[in-house]
């Protein structure tokens, strides 16, 4: 199995070094790292070119950037990783075992780093919700067999909720995800900056609105 780890980024010079540094052992074992920049004006692309196998600019928007990375990938398994997330050391082995067990796609459990104590509860609820619903979110590190990703048509060209849309499609064409207990460490900076409870209720509201059929373009404007 060869992983292609695809990292969409935009103005992430403050955190992408740590993310990519954690991936160097995987590169040493033959897996590839691809950073797709959405037009950063900081040092994101420069850092990525030093620490990734490929780094290039694509049309901005996480879905568009991840699809561009998938098209450029050489691996048979695609792993989509946020620029502020740290992949666990045994990620490749955990994914390989899941695929050997019959899974076609999946995600990791998540830890949220941050100042607020409530983030431990938030992470636990995210992991439980994902197990119950079969829906994975991007900060959990979604991985997909390349052939299945192509069959699903990749990420929908929408500015928000692209991970939810992909999860729904993958559930339909390939069944429920493998929910790996191995934990990915994701920054809690959004919760720290905006306040944990405000962020929680805001995200619940956005997801509910999307589930009820709200336009992702309108939701993206509200999110920003």
Helices and strands as residue ranges (DSSP letters): E 3-9, H 16-21, H 24-28, E 32-37, H 44-51, E 54-57, H 62-72, E 77-80, E 85-86, H 91-100, E 105-113, H 118-133, G 138-140, E 142-145, H 146-152, H 162-174, E 178-187, H 189-194, H 196-211, H 216-223
